Every structure is written in structure tokens, then in C-alpha cells.
Amino acid sequence: MHKETHVKSSETIRDIVIGMSDGLTVPFALAAGLSGAVNSSSIVMTAGIAEIVAGSIAMGLGGFLAGRTEADHYNSELKREYEEVDRVPEQEKAEVREVFADFGISQELQFQIAEEMAKDKDKWVDFMMRYELGLEQPQENRATKSALTIGASYVVGGIIPLSPYVFIGNSTVALYYSCAITLICLFVFGYFKSKLTGQEPLSGAIKVVVIGTLAAAAAFGMAKLINGN
């Protein structure tokens, strides 16, 4: 028996990817830049932790606002659809027929389906939301869950590049270990992210590593340039 396999990236996975992606890259670039300017790992740690706190809050808030906007938009369109099936039912039936016409359904069957669907207002409106407007009902408490997931993922990602600075006092030496650990994590993260989204895993992993490397190198180089080193 043929078994189809499709990758289905849930909204939670998407939020983890968003949080981890920035969490690994931004604090890594910050730590690299500071390592090019100061020799104290404690300074890098202090600035890095401050950035992780601020970044996780900002990212989480962004996720919350996006979730609320999505829910508000859905509810607004839902209300409008209910009003339209009451006010202009024949027009809404015509829109149902248009949807099925695109599937190649005969005109006679289009009318039958539209009339049958109009008998249940809730299912009728749900159909219009999905197939006319392309909107799915957001999960309950989606905005809060998104904010917490993105924020927590950012913190987890940000701790990784900063971890060597906890054990190594010299920031330059700590940077070497940070680069090694973070690039490995970026590769693994990029590999699985690409696999989940249906892309070529190795290519996706390399792209993520290159982006992280360029960001860190630019920050490090700029710090050295400003300090005149």
C-alpha cells in the first residue's frame, strides 16, 4: 500500500524556529563584537544576558501581537460572513458555487451543494471562511502560547553562545569555544529546520551557519575597527 508522507509544521514548531533562530544568532553576534572590544568575559556575559532578557521579551511580545492580530482579523471576518449569509444569502450561495466551479464540478451539482449547505448556517459560514477567505480558526490562547514559546526558545538559543564565557575569563579565548559550539548548534538547528519545512537539509544547514558566521564576523570586525585594533 502506498503511504504518503507530508511534512506538517505546526504553529508551535514555527514559533520555536523563530525564537531559536534569532536566539542563536543575535547573542552570538553580540558576544563576538564585545570580544573584539574587551578582554573580560564578565562584561560580555553581563551584556549578553541583558540582550537575551530584552530580546526574549521583544520577540515574545511580537509573537503575542501577531497572534492577537490574527485572532481579531478572523473574528471580524467571521462576524461579517454571518451578517452576509443573513442579508444577501443568494450572493453567498453564488460564491459557494464559484468555489466548486473551480474544482470542475458540474453546474447542476453546484446548485445542489449550495442549497444543501445553506441549510446549516454554521457549516455554511465555516466553509466560506475556509475556502473563500482562506482563513482557519486560530487555536485558543494562541497569542499567549506563541509569546511564551518564542520567548523561551530565544532564551535557550541565546544561552548557547554565551556559555563558554561562564568558564573562561579571557573573552578572546572564550570566543573560540563559543564559535565552535554555536556553529555546530546552528548546523544542527538548520538541518532539522530544513527537514521539517521540506527543504534540502544539508543546504539549509549550511545557509544557517553562513548567516550566523557573517553576523558574528561583522560584529567582531566592527568592534576591532572602532577600537583601532
PyMOL commands that set and color helices and strands:
alter all, ss='L'
color gray80, all
select helices_A, chain A and resi 11-35+41-87+89-101+107-117+121-132+142-167+171-196+201-227
alter helices_A, ss='H'
color red, helices_A
deselect
rebuild
show_as cartoon
